[in-house]
């Protein structure tokens, strides 16, 4: 029945693969290569700070237009523009602050 009955089969050692926690692996990489964190901070600053400031200015302009229109006959449209402007200002402020906030340094990990 079995063709290989007479052969000696050598046992192979079991290979154990140790899975590391992904967060622990990221922390180790940041400690070993701090330039990665610096590049990410720089990219975040260039992306969020200017666009947040622009969105903030657009919100202020919307509020100014809404206040100007609110004083005229169309009070509903003016109130709507002021409300939208306030929301846009909050979004712009959040984007600007996200660009300015620096993450923890690798030595604190």
Legacy VTK file of the C-alpha trace (Angstrom):
# vtk DataFile Version 3.0
C-alpha trace
ASCII
DATASET POLYDATA
POINTS 109 float
0.000 0.000 0.000
2.531 2.576 1.092
5.397 2.969 -1.278
7.746 4.613 1.242
7.321 2.176 4.155
10.958 1.342 4.479
12.338 4.891 4.372
13.340 6.791 7.468
11.565 10.081 7.786
13.483 12.831 9.532
11.466 15.127 11.710
11.735 18.785 10.828
11.993 21.309 13.632
8.896 23.380 14.170
9.259 26.977 13.109
7.632 29.391 15.506
6.724 32.760 14.012
6.425 35.438 16.658
3.903 38.127 15.759
4.765 41.500 17.216
2.234 44.069 18.245
1.898 46.575 15.346
2.002 49.538 17.736
5.193 48.234 19.309
6.739 47.782 15.882
5.843 51.362 14.868
7.317 52.724 18.104
10.550 50.838 17.522
10.790 52.129 13.948
10.236 55.716 15.109
12.942 55.385 17.725
15.366 53.896 15.204
14.491 56.394 12.435
13.451 59.800 13.872
13.706 61.396 10.428
10.451 59.640 9.492
8.624 61.516 12.258
10.236 64.808 11.266
9.186 64.349 7.629
5.616 63.536 8.678
5.458 66.632 10.892
6.717 68.813 8.054
4.197 67.374 5.580
1.360 67.819 8.071
2.385 71.422 8.702
2.506 72.234 4.983
-0.834 70.566 4.350
-3.040 71.768 7.212
-1.716 75.171 8.347
-2.078 77.160 5.086
-5.356 75.527 4.064
-6.761 76.047 7.567
-5.857 79.726 7.431
-7.507 80.085 4.008
-10.691 78.337 5.216
-10.678 80.587 8.307
-10.493 83.732 6.108
-13.330 82.428 3.904
-15.454 81.915 7.029
-14.755 85.470 8.217
-15.752 86.791 4.797
-18.984 84.768 4.930
-19.768 86.195 8.365
-19.103 89.741 7.140
-21.343 89.242 4.101
-24.019 87.657 6.302
-23.951 90.615 8.712
-24.173 93.053 5.816
-27.120 91.193 4.247
-28.749 90.660 7.665
-29.039 94.401 8.157
-30.927 94.688 4.867
-34.386 93.308 4.064
-33.249 89.659 3.653
-32.640 88.745 7.290
-33.062 84.998 6.697
-30.303 84.778 4.104
-28.021 86.891 6.274
-28.575 84.674 9.298
-27.872 81.599 7.183
-24.615 83.103 5.877
-23.515 84.020 9.410
-24.254 80.471 10.600
-22.380 78.881 7.721
-19.535 81.343 8.236
-19.216 80.402 11.906
-19.065 76.719 11.007
-16.431 77.405 8.328
-14.390 79.483 10.809
-14.442 76.617 13.324
-13.345 74.141 10.646
-10.563 76.472 9.505
-9.368 77.000 13.067
-9.280 73.235 13.673
-7.308 72.627 10.469
-4.867 75.389 11.372
-4.329 74.000 14.875
-3.886 70.464 13.535
-1.088 71.809 11.358
0.607 73.533 14.307
0.345 70.801 16.959
3.516 68.752 17.068
3.382 65.041 17.879
5.323 63.455 20.693
9.014 62.993 20.135
10.369 59.470 19.638
12.242 59.508 22.947
8.906 59.798 24.797
7.599 56.553 23.271
LINES 1 110
109 0 1 2 3 4 5 6 7 8 9 10 11 12 13 14 15 16 17 18 19 20 21 22 23 24 25 26 27 28 29 30 31 32 33 34 35 36 37 38 39 40 41 42 43 44 45 46 47 48 49 50 51 52 53 54 55 56 57 58 59 60 61 62 63 64 65 66 67 68 69 70 71 72 73 74 75 76 77 78 79 80 81 82 83 84 85 86 87 88 89 90 91 92 93 94 95 96 97 98 99 100 101 102 103 104 105 106 107 108
